[in-house]
Amino acid sequence: MNYTIRPAREADMADVLRLIHELAVFEKEPEAVEVTLEQLLADGFGESPKYSCLVGSHNGVIAGMALFYPRYSTWKGPVIHLEDLIVTESARGTGLGSALLTEVIRHAAGLGAKRVSWEVLDWNDPAIAFYEGRGAHVMREWNVVHLDKKGIAAYLKDYAGI
């Protein structure tokens, strides 16, 4: 085991942002990342953090991260949403991804969460196999629905009389 997992610190967020950009390239959306280092710092630290983040170091270098936050299910109660689990390409296969996922699951169990949920792209067969191999159920019959910033503004203009 050449890795360590720990809660992210403010000083780690430049590396977290680097991993976010790497994931965007992998997911074929390199221009989609809008979050900035300043926003990550403001939203993740202080009195009311909007998310929790774990970082994983491999051979002393941050090579993975898991960013997650609480949600509430009307069917289940408290749940955790895993926004992203990222391991840089050179550290895949080292056990770092499994270790990060395990720590998120431990955190959720400690909070009494009834479920941990996340999304995976339908073409990302290695990730799907990784998650299913650890007991996760990939719900292929569900579709993810988003309104982006422009869509929110249009919705409010067209349907809310604003």
C-alpha positions as CSV (number, residue, x, y, z in Angstrom):
1,M,0.0,0.0,0.0
2,N,1.7,3.2,-1.2
3,Y,-1.3,5.5,-0.6
4,T,-2.9,7.5,2.2
5,I,-6.4,8.8,2.5
6,R,-7.2,11.9,4.6
7,P,-9.6,14.9,4.6
8,A,-8.7,17.6,2.2
9,R,-7.1,20.8,3.4
10,E,-7.3,24.2,1.9
11,A,-3.7,23.7,0.6
12,D,-4.9,20.6,-1.3
13,M,-7.5,22.3,-3.4
14,A,-5.2,23.2,-6.3
15,D,-4.5,19.5,-6.7
16,V,-8.3,18.8,-6.4
17,L,-9.0,21.2,-9.2
18,R,-6.3,19.6,-11.3
19,L,-8.0,16.2,-10.8
20,I,-11.4,17.8,-11.7
21,H,-9.9,19.1,-14.9
22,E,-8.4,15.7,-15.7
23,L,-11.8,14.1,-15.2
24,A,-13.4,16.6,-17.5
25,V,-10.9,15.7,-20.2
26,F,-11.5,12.0,-19.6
27,E,-15.2,12.5,-19.9
28,K,-14.7,14.4,-23.2
29,E,-15.9,17.8,-21.7
30,P,-12.6,19.7,-21.1
31,E,-14.3,23.1,-21.4
32,A,-17.2,22.3,-19.0
33,V,-15.4,23.0,-15.7
34,E,-16.5,26.4,-14.4
35,V,-15.5,26.0,-10.7
36,T,-12.5,27.9,-9.7
37,L,-9.9,27.4,-6.9
38,E,-11.4,30.4,-5.1
39,Q,-14.9,28.9,-5.3
40,L,-13.7,25.5,-4.1
41,L,-12.0,27.2,-1.1
42,A,-15.1,29.3,-0.3
43,D,-17.6,26.5,-0.6
44,G,-15.6,23.7,1.1
45,F,-14.2,25.4,4.2
46,G,-15.4,27.8,6.9
47,E,-18.5,27.7,9.1
48,S,-20.9,26.0,6.7
49,P,-19.1,23.9,4.1
50,K,-21.2,22.8,1.1
51,Y,-19.2,19.6,0.6
52,S,-16.7,17.3,2.1
53,C,-13.6,16.1,0.3
54,L,-11.1,13.3,0.8
55,V,-7.7,13.2,-0.9
56,G,-5.6,10.2,-1.6
57,S,-1.9,10.4,-2.0
58,H,0.1,7.8,-3.9
59,N,3.8,7.8,-3.3
60,G,3.5,11.2,-1.6
61,V,1.6,12.9,-4.4
62,I,-2.2,13.7,-4.4
63,A,-3.5,11.3,-7.0
64,G,-7.1,10.9,-6.1
65,M,-10.1,12.6,-4.5
66,A,-13.7,12.0,-3.5
67,L,-16.0,15.0,-3.2
68,F,-19.4,14.3,-1.5
69,Y,-22.2,16.0,0.4
70,P,-25.5,15.3,2.2
71,R,-28.8,15.0,0.5
72,Y,-32.2,13.9,1.7
73,S,-34.3,11.2,0.0
74,T,-38.1,11.4,0.4
75,W,-38.1,7.6,0.3
76,K,-35.1,6.8,2.4
77,G,-34.1,9.8,4.6
78,P,-30.6,11.0,4.9
79,V,-28.2,10.0,2.0
80,I,-24.8,11.0,0.8
81,H,-24.2,12.0,-2.8
82,L,-20.8,11.2,-4.1
83,E,-20.2,13.9,-6.7
84,D,-16.9,12.7,-8.0
85,L,-14.4,10.0,-7.3
86,I,-11.3,10.6,-9.3
87,V,-8.0,8.8,-9.5
88,T,-5.4,10.1,-11.9
89,E,-4.6,7.7,-14.7
90,S,-1.1,6.8,-13.4
91,A,-2.4,5.7,-10.0
92,R,-5.3,3.5,-11.3
93,G,-5.0,-0.1,-10.3
94,T,-3.1,0.8,-7.1
95,G,-6.1,0.4,-4.8
96,L,-6.5,4.1,-4.3
97,G,-10.0,4.3,-5.8
98,S,-11.2,1.5,-3.6
99,A,-9.7,3.1,-0.5
100,L,-11.4,6.5,-1.3
101,L,-14.7,4.8,-1.9
102,T,-14.4,2.8,1.3
103,E,-13.8,6.0,3.3
104,V,-16.8,7.7,1.7
105,I,-18.9,4.6,2.6
106,R,-17.5,4.6,6.2
107,H,-18.4,8.3,6.5
108,A,-21.9,7.7,5.3
109,A,-22.4,4.8,7.7
110,G,-21.1,7.0,10.5
111,L,-23.7,9.6,9.7
112,G,-26.5,7.0,9.5
113,A,-27.0,7.6,5.8
114,K,-29.5,5.2,4.2
115,R,-27.9,5.3,0.8
116,V,-24.8,6.6,-1.1
117,S,-25.6,7.6,-4.6
118,W,-23.6,8.8,-7.6
119,E,-23.6,8.9,-11.4
120,V,-21.4,7.1,-13.9
121,L,-21.3,7.6,-17.7
122,D,-22.9,4.7,-19.6
123,W,-19.7,4.3,-21.7
124,N,-17.3,4.1,-18.7
125,D,-17.2,0.3,-18.6
126,P,-14.2,0.1,-16.2
127,A,-15.9,2.4,-13.7
128,I,-19.2,0.5,-14.0
129,A,-17.4,-2.8,-13.4
130,F,-15.5,-1.3,-10.5
131,Y,-18.7,-0.1,-8.8
132,E,-20.7,-3.3,-9.5
133,G,-17.9,-5.4,-8.3
134,R,-18.2,-3.7,-5.0
135,G,-22.0,-4.3,-4.7
136,A,-23.3,-1.0,-6.2
137,H,-26.4,-1.2,-8.3
138,V,-26.1,0.8,-11.5
139,M,-29.6,2.0,-12.3
140,R,-29.6,2.1,-16.1
141,E,-33.3,2.8,-16.3
142,W,-32.9,6.2,-14.6
143,N,-31.9,9.4,-16.5
144,V,-30.0,12.3,-15.0
145,V,-31.8,15.6,-15.4
146,H,-30.0,18.9,-15.2
147,L,-30.9,22.6,-15.7
148,D,-27.7,24.6,-16.1
149,K,-27.3,28.3,-15.2
150,K,-28.8,29.4,-18.5
151,G,-31.6,26.8,-18.2
152,I,-32.4,28.0,-14.7
153,A,-32.7,31.6,-15.9
154,A,-34.9,30.6,-18.9
155,Y,-37.1,28.5,-16.7
156,L,-37.7,31.3,-14.3
157,K,-38.4,33.7,-17.2
158,D,-40.7,31.3,-19.1
159,Y,-42.5,29.5,-16.3
160,A,-42.3,31.5,-13.1
161,G,-43.1,35.0,-14.4
162,I,-39.7,36.4,-13.3
